[in-house]
Amino acid sequence: MMKKLLLPLLSFILSAQCVFAATIKGKMLDENNALMIGAHVIVTGTDKYAIVGLNGQYEINNVSVGSYK
């Protein structure tokens, strides 16, 4: 009986985590519209961050849904 309940419960927990996680992405430019290659983008209050790539793009995955500064 326990095995029959474990798989659906585990599937629900994993799928719920995906529903409540978000991705933050964008392009980092300075005041002259130059790419800010190598800049760090940090989500305050978390351990999440990204480094801006050669194309000026960054992406931070698995961020809890909410408001950040």
C-alpha positions as a Markdown table, in Angstrom:
| # | Residue | x | y | z |
|---|---|---|---|---|
| 1 | Met | 0.0 | 0.0 | 0.0 |
| 2 | Met | 2.8 | 2.4 | 0.9 |
| 3 | Lys | 4.5 | 1.9 | -2.4 |
| 4 | Lys | 1.4 | 2.8 | -4.3 |
| 5 | Leu | 1.1 | 6.1 | -2.4 |
| 6 | Leu | 4.8 | 7.0 | -2.6 |
| 7 | Leu | 5.2 | 7.4 | -6.3 |
| 8 | Pro | 2.1 | 9.7 | -6.8 |
| 9 | Leu | 3.1 | 11.8 | -3.8 |
| 10 | Leu | 6.7 | 12.2 | -5.0 |
| 11 | Ser | 5.5 | 13.1 | -8.5 |
| 12 | Phe | 3.2 | 15.8 | -7.0 |
| 13 | Ile | 6.0 | 17.3 | -4.9 |
| 14 | Leu | 8.3 | 17.5 | -7.8 |
| 15 | Ser | 5.7 | 19.0 | -10.1 |
| 16 | Ala | 4.7 | 21.5 | -7.5 |
| 17 | Gln | 8.3 | 22.7 | -7.2 |
| 18 | Cys | 8.3 | 23.4 | -10.9 |
| 19 | Val | 5.1 | 25.4 | -10.7 |
| 20 | Phe | 6.4 | 27.6 | -8.0 |
| 21 | Ala | 9.8 | 28.3 | -9.5 |
| 22 | Ala | 10.5 | 31.0 | -12.1 |
| 23 | Thr | 13.3 | 32.1 | -14.4 |
| 24 | Ile | 14.7 | 35.6 | -14.4 |
| 25 | Lys | 16.4 | 36.6 | -17.6 |
| 26 | Gly | 17.4 | 39.7 | -19.5 |
| 27 | Lys | 20.1 | 41.7 | -21.2 |
| 28 | Met | 22.4 | 44.0 | -19.2 |
| 29 | Leu | 23.4 | 47.3 | -20.7 |
| 30 | Asp | 25.1 | 50.4 | -19.2 |
| 31 | Glu | 24.0 | 54.0 | -19.6 |
| 32 | Asn | 25.6 | 54.1 | -23.1 |
| 33 | Asn | 23.8 | 50.9 | -24.2 |
| 34 | Ala | 27.1 | 49.0 | -24.1 |
| 35 | Leu | 27.0 | 45.3 | -23.1 |
| 36 | Met | 28.0 | 44.7 | -19.5 |
| 37 | Ile | 29.9 | 41.5 | -20.2 |
| 38 | Gly | 31.0 | 39.7 | -17.0 |
| 39 | Ala | 28.7 | 41.7 | -14.6 |
| 40 | His | 27.1 | 39.8 | -11.8 |
| 41 | Val | 23.3 | 39.8 | -11.4 |
| 42 | Ile | 22.3 | 38.8 | -7.9 |
| 43 | Val | 18.9 | 37.9 | -6.5 |
| 44 | Thr | 19.0 | 39.6 | -3.1 |
| 45 | Gly | 18.2 | 37.4 | -0.1 |
| 46 | Thr | 19.0 | 34.2 | -2.0 |
| 47 | Asp | 22.1 | 32.3 | -3.2 |
| 48 | Lys | 21.0 | 32.8 | -6.9 |
| 49 | Tyr | 23.1 | 34.7 | -9.3 |
| 50 | Ala | 24.2 | 34.8 | -12.9 |
| 51 | Ile | 27.2 | 36.3 | -14.8 |
| 52 | Val | 26.4 | 38.3 | -17.9 |
| 53 | Gly | 27.6 | 36.4 | -21.0 |
| 54 | Leu | 29.4 | 37.7 | -24.2 |
| 55 | Asn | 26.0 | 38.6 | -25.7 |
| 56 | Gly | 25.0 | 40.6 | -22.7 |
| 57 | Gln | 22.4 | 38.0 | -21.7 |
| 58 | Tyr | 21.9 | 36.5 | -18.2 |
| 59 | Glu | 19.5 | 33.8 | -16.9 |
| 60 | Ile | 18.8 | 32.7 | -13.3 |
| 61 | Asn | 16.7 | 29.5 | -13.0 |
| 62 | Asn | 14.7 | 28.0 | -10.2 |
| 63 | Val | 13.9 | 31.3 | -8.4 |
| 64 | Ser | 10.9 | 31.1 | -6.0 |
| 65 | Val | 8.0 | 33.2 | -7.3 |
| 66 | Gly | 7.9 | 36.6 | -5.6 |
| 67 | Ser | 9.3 | 40.1 | -5.6 |
| 68 | Tyr | 13.0 | 40.8 | -5.4 |
| 69 | Lys | 15.2 | 43.9 | -5.4 |
